[in-house]
Amino acid sequence: ACVRCDSAFAPGSALGQGHRWFGFQLTQLYFLALPFIALSAGAVYARLSEIGPIAVALLVAMGLAVLSNWLSVGLQGSFSSFLLGQKEPALSYVPAVFLSVLALSGLLWADTVSSRWAMLAGLILAVSMVVVSRYLNAILALVPSLGIVLWLRYSRRRIALTVVLLATGALVVELVLRSVNGFYFERIALWQDALKVWWISPLLGVGPGNLTGYVEAYSSFSRVLVHQGYHQVHNTFLELLAEGGVLGFSAFLVFVVLLARKLLSRRRYGSSSDRALQASALGLLIASAVMAFVSSGFVPTVNSAGWSSVGDVTLLWLVLGLAIGRVQSVTEVRDAKPAEAPAS
């Protein structure tokens, strides 16, 4: 036990040496700041300019990214893997999930027929890619994220929508769990390792960027598996809890809840494009949170190779910022009182 404790606090950047190079801690601080930077940028942009051009640009970019990725992998090969019950690791399922939410929101609030057809094509493309990829976190994220978009659009039919969504969700979960192998159940052990590290300092955490070193020292798996990537706990929320402690994690969680409430508070105000943007933001928030619960994302982290998720995380918080900026603008216009006429 003393040897494991000493290794957890030994300096160095090699695997299994506990505290990592100081650069990892600086990198994690940047990762933690990235969502707030993107959120602020989106909110400022929405207050100063029209969101139509940037919304179209985001949709086109996401659609081209998903289409080009699928074509590079090959439609025939990906469908063959799906029929064999195998995952296709080359498919970028996160952009496909995001495109599904954006396309459905655009479809439900579209003003022209051509826009509806374009959004429908994007929705079919994205949902098909998510299903064919066979990634559990992506498929599970689809149901609640698309469900909240439908819920916000058809407020008078919510009971029927709830029944349909619950039935669909149960069917999807059942079909997916049939094909899940032991890999996903191994993540429970990884989550337990993260909780072990969190218990070292429950209130303040072990510090940004330090989780990987501690997991390497306290891993439930052999050193060989740790060197192959089993230091990643595949749960962004547990990573934030272990590194930031109860105080840091609670502050972030409160911030996210307040953000969601802000998006819901004025959902009936504004134009159709404003409501579509709010629905998209809430859908992306839910989808990213679900995927981050069993994988990485939502907030990039050093422990889970955060550089690969910077683009997805930036897009998520940028859309959230755009929606918050529009909500604030609409609220100010609605709440503004007409100026009193000057006394004669």
Solvent accessible surface area in square Angstrom, and as a share of the most:
residue,aa,sasa,rsa
1,A,115,0.89
2,C,103,0.62
3,V,120,0.69
4,R,106,0.39
5,C,59,0.35
6,D,96,0.50
7,S,35,0.23
8,A,0,0.00
9,F,104,0.43
10,A,30,0.23
11,P,116,0.73
12,G,34,0.33
13,S,68,0.44
14,A,61,0.47
15,L,60,0.30
16,G,8,0.08
17,Q,70,0.31
18,G,0,0.00
19,H,51,0.23
20,R,33,0.12
21,W,164,0.57
22,F,122,0.51
23,G,11,0.11
24,F,57,0.24
25,Q,39,0.17
26,L,97,0.48
27,T,32,0.18
28,Q,1,0.00
29,L,93,0.46
30,Y,98,0.37
31,F,1,0.00
32,L,55,0.27
33,A,40,0.31
34,L,16,0.08
35,P,1,0.00
36,F,83,0.35
37,I,99,0.50
38,A,7,0.05
39,L,21,0.10
40,S,62,0.40
41,A,53,0.41
42,G,0,0.00
43,A,23,0.18
44,V,84,0.48
45,Y,79,0.30
46,A,3,0.03
47,R,110,0.40
48,L,146,0.73
49,S,54,0.35
50,E,134,0.60
51,I,14,0.07
52,G,36,0.35
53,P,89,0.56
54,I,35,0.18
55,A,35,0.27
56,V,90,0.52
57,A,57,0.44
58,L,31,0.15
59,L,38,0.19
60,V,80,0.46
61,A,58,0.45
62,M,19,0.09
63,G,19,0.18
64,L,111,0.55
65,A,47,0.37
66,V,1,0.01
67,L,74,0.37
68,S,65,0.42
69,N,30,0.15
70,W,9,0.03
71,L,107,0.53
72,S,91,0.58
73,V,40,0.23
74,G,24,0.23
75,L,85,0.42
76,Q,156,0.69
77,G,39,0.37
78,S,0,0.00
79,F,88,0.37
80,S,50,0.33
81,S,18,0.12
82,F,53,0.22
83,L,142,0.70
84,L,131,0.65
85,G,36,0.35
86,Q,99,0.44
87,K,70,0.30
88,E,25,0.11
89,P,104,0.66
90,A,55,0.43
91,L,4,0.02
92,S,47,0.30
93,Y,36,0.14
94,V,33,0.19
95,P,24,0.15
96,A,0,0.00
97,V,0,0.00
98,F,4,0.02
99,L,4,0.02
100,S,0,0.00
101,V,0,0.00
102,L,15,0.08
103,A,1,0.01
104,L,13,0.07
105,S,1,0.00
106,G,13,0.13
107,L,38,0.19
108,L,28,0.14
109,W,20,0.07
110,A,16,0.13
111,D,113,0.59
112,T,69,0.40
113,V,97,0.56
114,S,81,0.53
115,S,41,0.27
116,R,102,0.37
117,W,167,0.59
118,A,67,0.52
119,M,38,0.17
120,L,59,0.30
121,A,62,0.48
122,G,15,0.14
123,L,26,0.13
124,I,103,0.52
125,L,41,0.20
126,A,0,0.00
127,V,43,0.24
128,S,37,0.24
129,M,0,0.00
130,V,0,0.00
131,V,59,0.34
132,V,5,0.03
133,S,0,0.00
134,R,57,0.21
135,Y,38,0.14
136,L,15,0.07
137,N,4,0.02
138,A,0,0.00
139,I,16,0.08
140,L,48,0.24
141,A,0,0.00
142,L,13,0.06
143,V,32,0.18
144,P,53,0.33
145,S,0,0.00
146,L,30,0.15
147,G,5,0.04
148,I,35,0.18
149,V,0,0.00
150,L,41,0.20
151,W,81,0.29
152,L,25,0.13
153,R,93,0.34
154,Y,71,0.27
155,S,36,0.24
156,R,236,0.86
157,R,156,0.57
158,R,51,0.19
159,I,149,0.76
160,A,61,0.48
161,L,28,0.14
162,T,48,0.28
163,V,96,0.55
164,V,87,0.50
165,L,36,0.18
166,L,126,0.63
167,A,61,0.47
168,T,58,0.34
169,G,13,0.12
170,A,64,0.50
171,L,100,0.50
172,V,32,0.18
173,V,55,0.32
174,E,86,0.39
175,L,95,0.47
176,V,15,0.09
177,L,94,0.47
178,R,176,0.64
179,S,53,0.34
180,V,26,0.15
181,N,91,0.47
182,G,44,0.42
183,F,77,0.32
184,Y,29,0.11
185,F,128,0.53
186,E,65,0.29
187,R,22,0.08
188,I,83,0.42
189,A,26,0.20
190,L,7,0.03
191,W,49,0.17
192,Q,96,0.43
193,D,0,0.00
194,A,1,0.01
195,L,75,0.37
196,K,98,0.42
197,V,0,0.00
198,W,51,0.18
199,W,172,0.60
200,I,73,0.37
201,S,32,0.21
202,P,47,0.29
203,L,102,0.51
204,L,119,0.59
205,G,10,0.10
206,V,17,0.10
207,G,17,0.16
208,P,45,0.28
209,G,1,0.01
210,N,10,0.05
211,L,0,0.00
212,T,7,0.04
213,G,0,0.00
214,Y,6,0.02
215,V,0,0.00
216,E,2,0.01
217,A,4,0.03
218,Y,50,0.19
219,S,16,0.10
220,S,64,0.42
221,F,42,0.17
222,S,63,0.41
223,R,116,0.42
224,V,100,0.58
225,L,59,0.30
226,V,1,0.01
227,H,100,0.45
228,Q,128,0.57
229,G,20,0.20
230,Y,44,0.17
231,H,31,0.14
232,Q,42,0.19
233,V,0,0.00
234,H,36,0.16
235,N,2,0.01
236,T,1,0.00
237,F,34,0.14
238,L,31,0.15
239,E,1,0.00
240,L,16,0.08
241,L,26,0.13
242,A,0,0.00
243,E,10,0.05
244,G,26,0.25
245,G,0,0.00
246,V,60,0.35
247,L,100,0.50
248,G,36,0.34
249,F,42,0.18
250,S,46,0.29
251,A,65,0.50
252,F,26,0.11
253,L,81,0.40
254,V,84,0.48
255,F,61,0.25
256,V,20,0.12
257,V,76,0.44
258,L,101,0.50
259,L,13,0.06
260,A,24,0.19
261,R,164,0.60
262,K,72,0.31
263,L,0,0.00
264,L,62,0.31
265,S,74,0.48
266,R,70,0.25
267,R,75,0.27
268,R,162,0.59
269,Y,71,0.27
270,G,20,0.20
271,S,59,0.38
272,S,28,0.18
273,S,63,0.41
274,D,6,0.03
275,R,75,0.27
276,A,13,0.10
277,L,18,0.09
278,Q,7,0.03
279,A,1,0.01
280,S,6,0.04
281,A,0,0.00
282,L,7,0.03
283,G,0,0.00
284,L,0,0.00
285,L,10,0.05
286,I,52,0.26
287,A,0,0.00
288,S,5,0.03
289,A,28,0.22
290,V,44,0.25
291,M,6,0.03
292,A,0,0.00
293,F,111,0.46
294,V,23,0.13
295,S,15,0.10
296,S,41,0.26
297,G,12,0.12
298,F,4,0.01
299,V,2,0.01
300,P,1,0.01
301,T,5,0.03
302,V,25,0.14
303,N,1,0.00
304,S,8,0.05
305,A,56,0.43
306,G,2,0.02
307,W,166,0.58
308,S,97,0.62
309,S,13,0.08
310,V,32,0.18
311,G,53,0.51
312,D,37,0.19
313,V,2,0.01
314,T,46,0.27
315,L,18,0.09
316,L,1,0.00
317,W,1,0.00
318,L,36,0.18
319,V,2,0.01
320,L,0,0.00
321,G,0,0.00
322,L,2,0.01
323,A,0,0.00
324,I,28,0.14
325,G,1,0.01
326,R,63,0.23
327,V,2,0.01
328,Q,56,0.25
329,S,19,0.12
330,V,17,0.10
331,T,19,0.11
332,E,78,0.35
333,V,115,0.66
334,R,145,0.53
335,D,80,0.41
336,A,70,0.55
337,K,184,0.78
338,P,123,0.77
339,A,102,0.79
340,E,165,0.74
341,A,91,0.71
342,P,127,0.80
343,A,103,0.80
344,S,163,1.05
